[in-house]
Amino acid sequence: MARPGNAAPVIIKRKKVSGEHAHHGGAWKVAYADFVTAMMAFFLLMWLLNATTEKQRKGIADYFNPVVPVNRISGGGDGAFGGESLFSEQVLAQSGTGASATHPTEERQAMGVSGDAAAAAEQRALQEIDAALKAVGGESMTMERLMRHVVSRLTDEGLVVELFDLPDSPLFDPGTDTARPVLKDLLRVVADSFAMVGNQLAVQGFVQSYPITLIENPAWDLSAARAQATRVQLQRSGFEAKRIQRVSGYADRQPAVPDPMASRNNRLELVLLRQRR
């Protein structure tokens, strides 16, 4: 069909689309893949935290954090092997394997892995005693009432077992160091639990504050006397006397509750000390 003479020509303009604008270079795919990988790693971490024990988690952490042992102390004796015996702590360098485990000297005892293992074993032993004391209360109604007087905690010093007065059941006759039957029963339970280890023991006495109108404040004498009476009763319950390192009275200087005159401040602390303290 002929085009009219006055009609404008039809011009078709084709634009060339570059590859970059067509699919944005695929950068979004890389970012999405990174996001999916990160989410996989996150959910795997959450699963591991929920499905593993504390010991297993420590093993995994140690695997990714290797430690190269380095001798803390150098030295040695004469000869190719540094002395007459591989286990002679008098002549060999103390690097964690050279000292005897039976009678190491205080100044040259083995350091490093062996010391860490001993500390970990002691920590486990103290935790077991703590758990055993807390489990005693579930044995009977009598033991449950008895263990109301007890609270224990692990500290840097050792395992602290606190025995305290209750409003309806004091440990001593009021104002004296005469132990009541409830305290004697408690000390027998504690002595049996402490027999699981050979750690030294500290006995500490505390009392409530007395009115300042008193001419003579009995707090110091009474706290010390109660601590001494506790030591005697512990030994009668079978606890070895040589394991008692110190007996102290703290008067009313460290109250357990904000009210210094509360009976809750009348208490004893039996501290099963960590080794080498």
Summary of the structure (lengths in Angstrom):
residues: 277
radius of gyration: 35.7
end to end distance: 113.0
largest distance: 133.4
contacts: 704
relative contact order: 0.09
helix: 41%
strand: 13%
